[in-house]
Amino acid sequence: DQQVKQNSPSLSVQEGRISILNCDYTNSMFDYFLWYKKYPAEGPTFLISISSIKDKNEDGRFTVFLNKSAKHLSLHIVPSQPGDSAVYFCAASASGGGADGLTFGKGTHLIIQP
Amino acid sequence: ETGVTQTPRHLVMGMTNKKSLKCEQHLGHNAMYWYKQSAKKPLELMFVYNFKEQTENNSVPSRFSPECPNSSHLFLHLHTLQPEDSALYLCASSQVGLAPYNEQFFGPGTRLTVL
């Protein structure tokens, strides 16, 4: 059973608008959440993260929100730009700072339309 | 070289072949990881090495054999693979014990095709 779920395989957004990518998780032991971006023929690139002690983290155009009671997080990109077109993966960790593999969702393919 | 590099980028092998995938990280990290990404499936953790010691084997078949000779290099030795092992194999590294926790840096991956 998938512990990290991204229920939207794809999302199309107009340039300049807000992109909202969603992620749900089931494991209450997860204490750190990350978003990765992946272009074709490249490995995933770290984008932004959030600890379970916070409910929001912001970095430029990217903001991640965490709702622990709902076991839900979302990534907001505003304004969306053509270069944001990529596959976005949500990932979670229960390591508390140790070496621990990440549990990934299947990804959401974001398409920014001009 | 910078970041995490992987060689080869593409590999085609028969089921009776033996081959190895190589990963090198130039970031001074102390933990390294192997992940597998099959079509239509999420990235799946295979192995974790922390300070050169294997700390996790995620129920991977023995036809996959990892090796970590030092904290900068990681290998995945392959033998008698099956066609269903065809996938993208990704290597990653991280610095354990240093915030932001578990931010892993990935290589570009090796696209493996088993005939």
HADDOCK unambig.tbl for C-alpha pairs under 7 A between the chains (distance, minus, plus):
assign (segid A and resid 41 and name CA) (segid B and resid 108 and name CA) 6.83 0.50 0.50
assign (segid A and resid 42 and name CA) (segid B and resid 108 and name CA) 4.55 0.50 0.50
assign (segid A and resid 43 and name CA) (segid B and resid 106 and name CA) 5.53 0.50 0.50
assign (segid A and resid 43 and name CA) (segid B and resid 107 and name CA) 5.31 0.50 0.50
assign (segid A and resid 43 and name CA) (segid B and resid 108 and name CA) 4.02 0.50 0.50
assign (segid A and resid 43 and name CA) (segid B and resid 109 and name CA) 6.04 0.50 0.50
assign (segid A and resid 44 and name CA) (segid B and resid 106 and name CA) 5.96 0.50 0.50
assign (segid A and resid 45 and name CA) (segid B and resid 105 and name CA) 6.90 0.50 0.50
assign (segid A and resid 45 and name CA) (segid B and resid 106 and name CA) 6.79 0.50 0.50
assign (segid A and resid 46 and name CA) (segid B and resid 105 and name CA) 6.93 0.50 0.50
assign (segid A and resid 97 and name CA) (segid B and resid 96 and name CA) 6.30 0.50 0.50
assign (segid A and resid 97 and name CA) (segid B and resid 97 and name CA) 5.02 0.50 0.50
assign (segid A and resid 97 and name CA) (segid B and resid 98 and name CA) 6.89 0.50 0.50
assign (segid A and resid 97 and name CA) (segid B and resid 101 and name CA) 4.82 0.50 0.50
assign (segid A and resid 97 and name CA) (segid B and resid 102 and name CA) 6.26 0.50 0.50
assign (segid A and resid 98 and name CA) (segid B and resid 96 and name CA) 5.35 0.50 0.50
assign (segid A and resid 98 and name CA) (segid B and resid 97 and name CA) 5.74 0.50 0.50
assign (segid A and resid 99 and name CA) (segid B and resid 31 and name CA) 6.44 0.50 0.50
assign (segid A and resid 99 and name CA) (segid B and resid 50 and name CA) 6.27 0.50 0.50
assign (segid A and resid 99 and name CA) (segid B and resid 96 and name CA) 5.60 0.50 0.50
assign (segid A and resid 99 and name CA) (segid B and resid 102 and name CA) 6.84 0.50 0.50
assign (segid A and resid 101 and name CA) (segid B and resid 45 and name CA) 6.00 0.50 0.50
assign (segid A and resid 101 and name CA) (segid B and resid 48 and name CA) 6.70 0.50 0.50
assign (segid A and resid 104 and name CA) (segid B and resid 42 and name CA) 5.88 0.50 0.50
assign (segid A and resid 104 and name CA) (segid B and resid 43 and name CA) 5.85 0.50 0.50
assign (segid A and resid 105 and name CA) (segid B and resid 42 and name CA) 5.51 0.50 0.50
assign (segid A and resid 106 and name CA) (segid B and resid 41 and name CA) 5.89 0.50 0.50
assign (segid A and resid 106 and name CA) (segid B and resid 42 and name CA) 4.19 0.50 0.50
